[in-house]
Amino acid sequence: MLTRRLLLTTFFSLSCVALVPSLASAKDFKSERISIQSSGAGSDVILIPGLGSSPRVWAEMIKAVPAHRYHLIQVAGFAGQAAGANQDGVVAAPVAEEIARYIAEQGLQKPAVIGHSLGGTIGMMLAARHPQAISTLMVVDMLPFLGALFGPPGTTATSIKPTADAILANLRNADPAARQQTAQATLSGMIDTVAMRAGAIEDSVTSDPGVTARAYHELIVTDLTPELVQIVVPVTVLYVLPKGIPFTEAQMDGYYQAAYATLKGAVLKRIPASAHFIMWDQAARFQSEVKVFLN
């Protein structure tokens, strides 16, 4: 069984300092849980960043893959944004509902969706619960039930809840200095590209601690496996073998294949020589995968 510290290092998603140019706010859409800006022109693509992240994580990819209109999701409470309605309760599930409302109100015609980490979980919720709203989904380094990695075989959302509750309490009680130290330590295992780390720390430590903690707790206790059969759109899953995890490449491949076994037709691709932020650590490969995915 993986240690709690290792799992926090592996999956605690942060963000980047790069800026995305030529952004425009979504017209006539108001939400207390998300804000959305758009960039470019062409077919619609919704981009959902991870835990404690901002849309800046997609900057290099957007530049490298033009001819699309990108809709960049910012979750309230992350990366210096006010918590809004995410101040209490769960985060991912209501954010997925707000994205579905955005698609409907803006009249988007079955956009593609790309979600990283927590954003991948939100993308799966959207695809399963609003199967006619989108055209295709890419999940970047996330499992349908993250909590399974925190316990022995047979772990369920119910059995892992005490562990998730303890993690929630620890995150809530951390002082600013401890949060800074955790962010710095975590990044060394999540981002191999050193130039991106300073901005990632900035976004992490300026995220609302309560929103971040509750969203992470929600990830651990949410098992989307039973809902995968409701997903009818093509799905691509990119994943890595994280540093420090005592799995071989073949074991990690088998783990992902088992996790997504009920999602028929899913394309699973392990990206070698990358940490959690594939879009930075293997930028050219990631951009190539996105081009194939969107075409």
C-alpha positions as CSV (number, residue, x, y, z in Angstrom):
1,M,0.0,0.0,0.0
2,L,1.3,3.4,-0.9
3,T,2.1,5.9,1.9
4,R,-0.1,8.9,2.5
5,R,2.9,11.2,2.0
6,L,3.8,9.6,-1.4
7,L,0.2,9.8,-2.6
8,L,0.0,13.5,-1.6
9,T,3.2,14.1,-3.5
10,T,2.0,12.2,-6.5
11,F,-1.6,13.6,-6.9
12,F,-1.7,17.0,-5.3
13,S,-2.2,19.0,-8.5
14,L,-0.7,22.6,-8.8
15,S,-0.4,25.1,-11.5
16,C,1.9,27.1,-13.8
17,V,3.1,30.7,-14.2
18,A,2.8,31.1,-18.0
19,L,0.2,33.4,-19.3
20,V,-2.5,32.6,-21.9
21,P,-2.9,35.5,-24.4
22,S,-6.0,37.0,-25.9
23,L,-8.5,35.8,-23.4
24,A,-12.1,37.0,-23.4
25,S,-14.7,36.4,-20.6
26,A,-17.7,34.3,-21.4
27,K,-20.7,36.5,-22.2
28,D,-23.9,36.4,-20.2
29,F,-22.6,33.6,-17.9
30,K,-22.5,34.1,-14.2
31,S,-21.4,31.5,-11.7
32,E,-20.3,31.5,-8.0
33,R,-18.3,28.3,-8.6
34,I,-16.3,28.9,-11.8
35,S,-15.2,31.6,-14.1
36,I,-14.5,31.0,-17.8
37,Q,-12.5,32.8,-20.4
38,S,-12.1,31.8,-24.1
39,S,-9.2,32.0,-26.5
40,G,-8.9,31.4,-30.2
41,A,-11.4,30.4,-32.9
42,G,-12.6,27.1,-34.3
43,S,-14.1,24.0,-32.7
44,D,-14.9,24.3,-29.0
45,V,-12.6,22.7,-26.4
46,I,-13.1,23.0,-22.7
47,L,-10.0,22.8,-20.5
48,I,-10.3,22.0,-16.8
49,P,-7.1,22.3,-14.6
50,G,-6.3,20.3,-11.5
51,L,-6.4,20.9,-7.8
52,G,-5.1,24.3,-6.8
53,S,-4.4,25.1,-10.5
54,S,-5.2,27.9,-12.9
55,P,-5.8,27.8,-16.6
56,R,-2.2,28.9,-17.2
57,V,-1.2,25.2,-17.1
58,W,-2.6,25.0,-20.7
59,A,-0.7,28.0,-22.1
60,E,2.0,26.1,-24.1
61,M,-0.5,23.6,-25.5
62,I,-2.9,26.3,-26.7
63,K,-0.1,28.0,-28.6
64,A,1.0,24.7,-30.2
65,V,-2.5,23.5,-31.1
66,P,-4.3,26.4,-32.8
67,A,-7.5,26.4,-34.8
68,H,-9.7,25.7,-31.8
69,R,-11.8,27.9,-29.4
70,Y,-10.6,27.0,-26.0
71,H,-12.8,27.6,-23.0
72,L,-10.6,27.8,-19.9
73,I,-12.2,26.9,-16.6
74,Q,-11.1,28.6,-13.4
75,V,-12.4,26.9,-10.2
76,A,-13.4,29.4,-7.5
77,G,-11.0,29.2,-4.6
78,F,-8.0,28.0,-6.6
79,A,-5.0,30.1,-7.5
80,G,-5.9,33.2,-5.7
81,Q,-9.6,33.3,-6.7
82,A,-12.3,34.0,-4.2
83,A,-14.0,30.8,-2.9
84,G,-17.5,31.9,-3.8
85,A,-20.0,29.0,-3.5
86,N,-17.1,26.6,-3.2
87,Q,-16.7,27.9,0.4
88,D,-18.7,25.0,1.7
89,G,-19.4,21.4,0.8
90,V,-18.1,19.4,-2.1
91,V,-16.4,21.1,-5.1
92,A,-15.9,18.8,-8.1
93,A,-19.5,17.6,-8.5
94,P,-21.1,21.1,-8.5
95,V,-18.4,22.4,-10.8
96,A,-19.2,19.7,-13.3
97,E,-22.8,20.8,-13.2
98,E,-21.8,24.4,-13.8
99,I,-19.8,23.4,-16.8
100,A,-22.8,21.6,-18.2
101,R,-24.9,24.7,-17.6
102,Y,-22.3,26.8,-19.4
103,I,-22.3,24.4,-22.4
104,A,-26.1,24.7,-22.6
105,E,-26.4,28.4,-22.1
106,Q,-23.6,29.3,-24.5
107,G,-25.0,27.0,-27.1
108,L,-21.8,25.0,-27.5
109,Q,-22.2,22.1,-29.9
110,K,-20.7,19.1,-28.2
111,P,-17.3,20.5,-27.2
112,A,-14.3,18.3,-26.6
113,V,-13.2,18.3,-22.9
114,I,-9.6,17.9,-21.5
115,G,-9.2,17.6,-17.8
116,H,-6.0,17.3,-15.7
117,S,-6.0,15.5,-12.4
118,L,-9.0,16.8,-10.5
119,G,-10.1,18.3,-13.8
120,G,-10.1,14.7,-15.2
121,T,-12.5,13.7,-12.4
122,I,-14.7,16.6,-13.3
123,G,-14.6,15.7,-16.9
124,M,-15.7,12.1,-16.1
125,M,-18.6,13.4,-14.0
126,L,-19.6,15.7,-16.9
127,A,-19.4,12.9,-19.5
128,A,-21.3,10.4,-17.3
129,R,-24.0,12.7,-16.0
130,H,-24.5,14.7,-19.2
131,P,-23.6,12.2,-21.9
132,Q,-25.1,14.2,-24.7
133,A,-23.3,17.5,-23.8
134,I,-19.8,16.7,-25.1
135,S,-18.2,15.0,-28.0
136,T,-15.1,13.4,-26.5
137,L,-13.0,13.4,-23.3
138,M,-9.3,13.3,-22.5
139,V,-8.4,12.5,-18.9
140,V,-4.8,13.5,-17.9
141,D,-3.3,11.4,-15.1
142,M,-6.3,10.5,-13.0
143,L,-8.1,7.3,-12.0
144,P,-11.9,7.0,-11.6
145,F,-11.4,6.1,-7.9
146,L,-8.3,7.7,-6.5
147,G,-9.2,6.4,-3.0
148,A,-8.3,2.9,-4.1
149,L,-4.6,3.8,-4.0
150,F,-5.0,4.8,-0.3
151,G,-6.0,1.4,1.0
152,P,-5.7,-2.4,0.5
153,P,-7.4,-4.3,-2.3
154,G,-11.1,-4.1,-1.9
155,T,-11.0,-0.5,-0.6
156,T,-14.3,1.3,-1.1
157,A,-15.5,4.9,-0.8
158,T,-16.9,4.1,2.6
159,S,-13.9,2.2,4.0
160,I,-11.5,4.9,2.9
161,K,-13.5,7.8,4.4
162,P,-11.6,7.7,7.8
163,T,-8.3,8.1,6.0
164,A,-9.8,10.9,3.9
165,D,-11.1,12.6,7.0
166,A,-7.7,12.5,8.6
167,I,-6.1,14.0,5.5
168,L,-8.7,16.7,5.4
169,A,-8.0,17.7,9.1
170,N,-4.3,17.8,8.4
171,L,-4.7,20.1,5.4
172,R,-7.1,22.4,7.2
173,N,-4.8,22.7,10.2
174,A,-1.6,23.5,8.3
175,D,-0.2,27.0,8.8
176,P,1.0,29.1,5.9
177,A,4.7,28.1,6.5
178,A,3.7,24.4,6.4
179,R,1.7,24.9,3.3
180,Q,4.6,26.6,1.6
181,Q,7.0,23.7,2.6
182,T,4.5,21.1,1.4
183,A,4.0,22.8,-1.9
184,Q,7.8,23.0,-2.5
185,A,8.3,19.3,-1.5
186,T,5.3,18.2,-3.6
187,L,6.4,19.9,-6.7
188,S,9.7,18.1,-6.8
189,G,7.8,14.8,-7.4
190,M,5.1,16.2,-9.6
191,I,7.0,18.5,-12.1
192,D,10.3,17.5,-13.6
193,T,10.5,20.8,-15.5
194,V,12.2,23.0,-13.0
195,A,11.3,26.3,-14.7
196,M,7.6,25.7,-14.0
197,R,7.9,25.1,-10.3
198,A,8.0,28.7,-8.9
199,G,4.7,29.5,-10.6
200,A,3.2,26.3,-9.4
201,I,4.1,27.0,-5.8
202,E,2.5,30.5,-6.2
203,D,-0.8,29.1,-7.4
204,S,-0.8,26.4,-4.7
205,V,-0.2,28.6,-1.7
206,T,-2.6,31.3,-2.9
207,S,-5.4,28.8,-3.2
208,D,-8.1,28.8,-0.5
209,P,-7.0,26.1,2.0
210,G,-10.5,25.0,2.8
211,V,-11.6,24.7,-0.8
212,T,-8.4,22.7,-1.7
213,A,-8.7,20.4,1.3
214,R,-12.4,19.6,0.7
215,A,-11.8,19.1,-3.0
216,Y,-9.0,16.6,-2.2
217,H,-11.2,14.8,0.3
218,E,-13.9,14.6,-2.3
219,L,-11.4,13.0,-4.8
220,I,-10.5,10.3,-2.3
221,V,-14.0,9.3,-1.4
222,T,-15.6,9.6,-4.9
223,D,-15.7,6.3,-6.9
224,L,-16.8,7.0,-10.4
225,T,-16.3,3.4,-11.5
226,P,-20.0,2.5,-11.5
227,E,-20.7,5.6,-13.7
228,L,-18.2,4.8,-16.4
229,V,-20.8,2.7,-18.2
230,Q,-22.8,5.9,-18.7
231,I,-20.1,7.5,-20.7
232,V,-20.8,7.1,-24.4
233,V,-18.2,9.5,-25.9
234,P,-14.7,8.4,-26.9
235,V,-12.3,8.7,-24.0
236,T,-8.5,9.0,-24.1
237,V,-6.6,8.6,-20.8
238,L,-2.9,9.7,-20.5
239,Y,-1.1,8.6,-17.4
240,V,2.4,8.2,-16.0
241,L,4.4,6.0,-13.7
242,P,5.1,8.4,-10.9
243,K,8.5,8.5,-9.3
244,G,8.8,6.6,-6.0
245,I,5.8,4.3,-6.5
246,P,6.8,0.7,-6.2
247,F,5.1,-0.4,-9.4
248,T,6.7,-1.5,-12.6
249,E,5.5,0.0,-15.9
250,A,3.6,-3.2,-16.6
251,Q,2.0,-3.1,-13.2
252,M,0.9,0.5,-13.7
253,D,-0.5,-0.4,-17.1
254,G,-2.4,-3.2,-15.6
255,Y,-3.7,-1.0,-12.8
256,Y,-5.1,1.6,-15.3
257,Q,-6.6,-1.1,-17.5
258,A,-8.4,-2.6,-14.6
259,A,-9.6,0.8,-13.3
260,Y,-11.1,1.7,-16.7
261,A,-12.2,-1.8,-17.7
262,T,-15.9,-0.9,-17.8
263,L,-15.3,2.1,-20.0
264,K,-15.6,0.4,-23.4
265,G,-13.3,1.6,-26.1
266,A,-11.2,3.8,-23.8
267,V,-7.7,4.5,-25.2
268,L,-5.1,4.3,-22.4
269,K,-1.6,5.6,-23.0
270,R,1.3,5.7,-20.6
271,I,3.6,8.6,-21.2
272,P,7.2,7.7,-20.4
273,A,9.7,10.0,-18.6
274,S,7.1,12.3,-17.2
275,A,5.8,13.3,-13.8
276,H,2.2,14.3,-13.1
277,F,2.2,17.4,-15.3
278,I,2.6,15.7,-18.6
279,M,1.8,18.9,-20.5
280,W,5.1,20.4,-19.2
281,D,7.4,17.4,-18.7
282,Q,6.6,15.9,-22.1
283,A,5.3,19.0,-23.9
284,A,5.9,17.8,-27.5
285,R,4.4,14.4,-26.8
286,F,1.4,15.9,-25.0
287,Q,0.7,18.4,-27.8
288,S,0.9,15.6,-30.3
289,E,-1.6,13.5,-28.4
290,V,-4.0,16.5,-28.1
291,K,-3.8,17.1,-31.9
292,V,-4.7,13.4,-32.5
293,F,-7.4,13.6,-29.9
294,L,-9.0,16.8,-31.3
295,N,-8.9,15.5,-34.9
